[in-house]
Amino acid sequence: MPSIDLLSRFRDRLSLPLIAAPMFLVSGVELVAAACRNGVIGSFPTVNCRSPEQLDQWLTDIGNRLKAHADASGKQPAPVCANLIVHRSNARLERDIEVLLRHRPEMVITSVGSPAPVLNALHDAGALVFADVASIRHAERAVAAGADGLVLLTAGAGGQTGWLNPFVFVRAVRAFFDGPLVLAGGISDGYALRAAEALGCDLAYMGTKFIATRESMADARYKAMLVASSADDIFLTTAFTGLQTNMLRPSIAAAGLDPDNLPQRGAIDIGKDIDVGAREDRPKRWKDVWSAGHSVSGVAEVLSVDEMIARTAAEYREASTRV
Ligand SMILES: Cc1cc2nc3c(=O)[nH]c(=O)nc-3n(C[C@H](O)[C@H](O)[C@H](O)COP(=O)(O)O)c2cc1C
């Protein structure tokens, strides 16, 4: 337990120590609202909205849905958590923060860079700021910058992944940081979630598992491929994003590319993510070539978020009787 328990402000609103991880082109209003209704922190990257104006609409829409649910059920939902890409390439960052601040965020996760430039404004608004990190050095820097919590990206995580073994990473960071830790990567059921807590984490991400829910914005073929795939189908490459990214091997082949003969380091020219004028005949990373983590082995069917979280909670209770 950290010296100051920062999560105490909303722990009683959580049904599980879980965050529905932010995912580009996957996490939208339906998924976030369903997660929060079920007592799971619902996260989404702000760049999933076409514009800051749409971000404003999303936050209003999610807020209205959660208020209606709270009024009807008497239960307060888990926090909504925006994910800010703080890399300099995100030209919208300042405008997205302005919108976010108007909605009084409880929690924000920063990705792809130091949280330092956004910390003061978010803290002043009362938000907890978690920074995602993939190395011990980055974890030290994020703590020194003033992050309230850390998301540890570990080997096998979906999207732009970490590479450290989770056992090693969590214990190494716990040696110098007693604030909230979130484990990202390899969590696909309540057993793994409980194990993350035993290791010293306060929360964990599930990403891939939520792609295969009815509420996610992912293409139906993507969801079907997750059901059909195992961890053996996950392919680690820098070819698409320039950073170490876990991709679904069958989706690379389906896009007409040879997974075993890809160029290195983002060299492959497959069009842009948020696309203005890229050639239509080229596959686009994330849109046509899909990402998933090793946790894909835990995806057996496409479920509603309600069902998926209920099953995870049952597994978590069962695992809790063992440790
Ligand atoms: C399709 C996809 C898109 C992602 N997009 C983002 C993103 O926009 N921002 C971010 O911080 N992490 C992103 N991630 C990483 C996830 O938030 C999380 O770290 C990862 O999914 C955890 O591993 P798991 O999928 O095995 O649960 C993405 C992951 C996937 C699979």
The ligand as a Gaussian input file, in Angstrom:
#p B3LYP/6-31G(d) Opt

LIG

0 1
 C       -5.178000      -1.873000     -31.246000
 C       -4.442000      -1.244000     -30.111000
 C       -4.346000       0.142000     -30.059000
 C       -3.685000       0.754000     -28.983000
 N       -3.655000       2.126000     -28.926000
 C       -3.126000       2.731000     -27.828000
 C       -3.211000       4.139000     -27.674000
 O       -3.765000       4.858000     -28.504000
 N       -2.675000       4.692000     -26.549000
 C       -2.053000       3.922000     -25.599000
 O       -1.588000       4.467000     -24.595000
 N       -1.952000       2.588000     -25.723000
 C       -2.491000       1.976000     -26.806000
 N       -2.449000       0.612000     -26.918000
 C       -1.844000      -0.184000     -25.823000
 C       -2.902000      -0.567000     -24.783000
 O       -3.364000       0.594000     -24.120000
 C       -2.345000      -1.569000     -23.731000
 O       -1.086000      -1.156000     -23.263000
 C       -2.205000      -2.982000     -24.274000
 O       -3.323000      -3.324000     -25.048000
 C       -2.064000      -3.971000     -23.115000
 O       -1.831000      -5.280000     -23.572000
 P       -3.028000      -6.333000     -23.858000
 O       -3.608000      -5.942000     -25.169000
 O       -2.346000      -7.651000     -23.931000
 O       -4.011000      -6.241000     -22.747000
 C       -3.075000      -0.038000     -27.972000
 C       -3.176000      -1.436000     -28.059000
 C       -3.855000      -2.038000     -29.091000
 C       -3.981000      -3.537000     -29.128000

